[in-house]
Amino acid sequence: MAEPIKRRYEFVLLYDVENGNPNGDPDAGNMPRIDAETGHGLVTDVCLKRKIRNYVDLVKNRADGYDIYVREGEVLNLQHKKAYEYIGKEPEPKKLPNDKEEAKAVTAFMCEHFFDIRTFGAVMTTEVNCGQVRGPVQLSFSRSIDPIVQQEVTITRMAVTSERDAEKKDREMGRKHIVPYALYRGEGFISASLAERTGFTGVDLELLWEALINMFDHDRSAARGKMASRKLIIFEHDNPLGNVPAYKLFDLVKVARVDPTRPARTFSDYQVSIDKTSVPAGVNIIEKP
């Protein structure tokens, strides 16, 4: 069986959107999320985790050890009961087994069988209690490099909803919210000590990198427009605790507009630089793709 990872990692993911809505805000009529003070676009960590889950589910197709816990329409209590079936016990409402070894076995089963639990963690204290797991992989909110422009585009539909509507009009109007173009930067953290607890392995790590690079290619929709992962920059420490605070590594990655006098409309309108001369000892930089 593969061993849990033994090194700490941080990473920077650059991805862009063209004529799409990368992450709508339901409290703002599904307009693209925005920092009200600066005008920069935002994408939540939950949004990216959903795309990672979907990619892993597509690639692994519920293979042993790679099932997905947070799945659309899934009843979580039924997922939890699988762990109790494994130890041969009936669950008590909202309680873990009294035996400590059995309680650990229930939580360990969930980590072993569900990729997203051993990666991101989960709170499984529902009616069928499987405990809590703090995952080794954590993502920050992504932020656009420049302030975004939230555009509301009028669209039409030739079909109508009801026969009554058909007598009044020949088409219906609607709204579509887009960002003409934006480059987003997301940052992530991977803890070796937490990977030891959940069983997050080097195989899982490679699958995570693969998902970050390819997830947008399998998440197409009319609402999201053209999205793509443009660059993944990984900082690999040579030990579990790391060699330097994460922010010092993130500060090495600079993204700037090539021509600030005109709006950016492609990735080539930006220049990405990494100050490799200032990389601390014991830290290795890996660039993908």
N, C-alpha and C positions, 0 to 999 in steps of 0.2 A: 504493500500500500504506500502511496506517495506520502512524503513527509510534509508537514506545514512549512511555510516559508520561514527563513531564518534572517531575513534582511528587511529593513524599513525602506519604504518607497514614498515619494511624492511625485505628482505628475501635473502637467499643464496640458489641457486640451483646448485647441483652437478649432472652432467650427463656425460655419456661416449659414446665412439664410438669404435667399433671393426671392422677393415677391411672395412672402409667406408669413405666417404667424407661428413663431417657434414655440410659444407657450402662452396661451390665452389666459386672461385673468377673469374668472367667473364673476367677481365683484365689480368688474368694470365693463360689463357687456361683452366679455371675451376679447377685449382689446389686448394687444401684446403687452406683457408686463413691463413696467417702467419704474425707475427710481424717480419719484416725483421731484426731488431736489436737484438732480443733475441731468435728468432726461435720458440717462443710459438705460438700455434694455436689460431685462433680467430674465433668467430661466432658472426654475427651481431645481434643487437636487433631486426631488421626487420625479420630476419630468424625465431626467436623464436615467435614473434608476429603472423607470418603466421601460425605456428603450433597450437598456442592457438586458433586462429580464426577457423581453420579447425576442431579442436576438438569440440568447442562450436557449430559450425554448424552441426556437425555429431550428437551430443547429443540432441540438441534442435530442429533441423530440421525446422528452420525458424519459431519457435513458437513466438507468440506475445511478443515483447520486447527483443527478442534474435536473430533477423535477423543480418546478417553480411554485413557491408557497403563495405569494401574493399574485393571484391570477384572477382575471376578470370572471365574475360569476361563481368563483369557488367559495364553498362554505368552509370557513377556517376550522370550525369544531370537528368537521369530518376529517380534515387533514391531521388534526391533533390525535384523533382516535387511532390513527395508524400506529402512533408511537406506543399507545397503551396495548394495542393488539400485539405489538412486538414483545412487550414484557409480560404478556399474558394476564393483564389486570383490567378490571373495569374502573374507569375514572370516577372520582368523586367530584361533585360540582365545585368548581373554582379552587380545588385543592390539588397540590402535587402529592405523589405517594409519600406516606410517612417514612418509609425506608429511604435513607439518603442515597444509597446506591441505585435504587430504582428510579428515584427522582432525577439523578444524573443521567441514567440510561435513557429516560424519556427525552430530555433535552438533547442529549448526544445523538439520538436517532434523528431528530429534526434537523440538526446540523449536517449529519451525514447524507441525508436523502434530499435535502433542498439546497440548491446552489445559492439562492438569494439569502437564505438564513445564515449560512456560514460566511457569506460575503458581506452583507449589509447589516446582519443582525435582525432581531424581531422581538416584539413584546407579545408573548403567547399566553397571557394570563386571562384567557376567556373562560367560559363555563367549563370547557375541557382544558385544564391548565397544563401547559408544557414549559412554563418558566419564561425567563427572559434571556436573550443573547445579545451581547454588544458586538457588532461586527467589526472586522478589521479594516474594511474599506468605507471611507466616508467622503462625500462630495460636498463642495461648497456651492452656493448659488453662482451661476455664470453671469457675467456682466459684459455688455457690449463694449468694444474698444472706444467707440464714439457715441455721442447721443443719437438716439434713433428717431425716425419720423414715423409716427403712427398714422397710417392712411386708411381711410374708410372708403371702399370702392363699392359703387352701386352695381348690382348684378340683376339679371332678369331670368325668369323661368317661364317658358311657353306653356307648360302644363299648369292647370289650376287644381286646387285641393278638392273642391266639391262641385256638384252639378249647379248649385245655386251661384257659386262664383263664376261658373262658365257663362252664365247669362249676363253677368255684369261686366266682365273683362276678358281679354284674350291672353293675358299674361300677368305674372306676379313679380313684384320687386323685392329685392333683398339686399343685404349688406355683407361685405367681406372685408375683414381687417387684415392688413398686410404691413410688413416692413419692406420697403424697396430693396434695401441691402443692409446687412449688418454682420460684423465679425464678432463672435462671442468668445470669451475666455473663461474656462472653468478650471478649477483646481481641485486636486484630490489627495487623500492621505491613506497610506496603508500601513497598519501596525503589525509588526511581527509577533508581538506579545499576545495581541488579541487573536491573531491567526492561529497561534498555538492552542487557544481555547476552543476555537470553532472547527479546526481542522482544515483551514484554507491553505491549499497546497500550491506548489509551483505550476501544476497543470491548470488549476483554477485561475492563477494569475495570468497565464498566457491566454486563457479564454477571455478574461476581462479585457486585456489589451486588444484582442481581436474584436470584441464587441464594441469597444470605444471607437475603433477605426471604421467599422462596417455598419454600425447600428442604423444610421440614417438611410442607408441604401435599402433597408427592409422596413422602412417606416413612412413610405410615401403616402401623401394624401393631398387633396386639392387645397386644404387649409394651410398646410405647412410649406407649400411651394418647393423650391429647390434647396435642400439642406445637405451639407457634407462636412465630415471631419477633415480638416485641412492639415493639422499637425498635432502629433502627440509627443510631448517631451517628458521623459521619465528620469527621475533622479533616484539612483540606487545607492543606498548606503552599504557599507561592508560589514555591518553588524546589526543586531536587532534594535538597539536603542537609537541608532543614528549618530551622525557626526556633527551636525549643525542644525539650528532651528530651521523649520520649514520655510519661514518667510524670507530668510537669506537666500535660499535657493530660488524661490519664486521671483525675487527681485533681479535675478540674473537674466530673466526672460523679458525682453522689451519688444513691444509691438507698436509701430508708429506708421502714420499715414505717409506715403511717398510724396504726395502733393496735397498739402492741407488746404489749398485754395479751392478745391472742387470736391464734391461729394464722392465718397467711395462707392463703387458699384461692382467690384470684383475683388477676389483675394489678392490679385497682383497689385492692387492699389495700396497694399500694406507691406511693410518690411518687418520681418521677424528676425531678431538677433539674440544670440545667447553669449553672454560674457564668459566664455570657457576659461579665460585666464584667471578668473577669480573663483573657480570651483574649488571648494575646500578639499583637503586630502581625505581619502576614504570615500569619496562620492564619485560615482560614475554616471555620465549622461548617456541616455539611450534615446535616439530620435526615431519615431515611426510616423507615417510610413516612409 
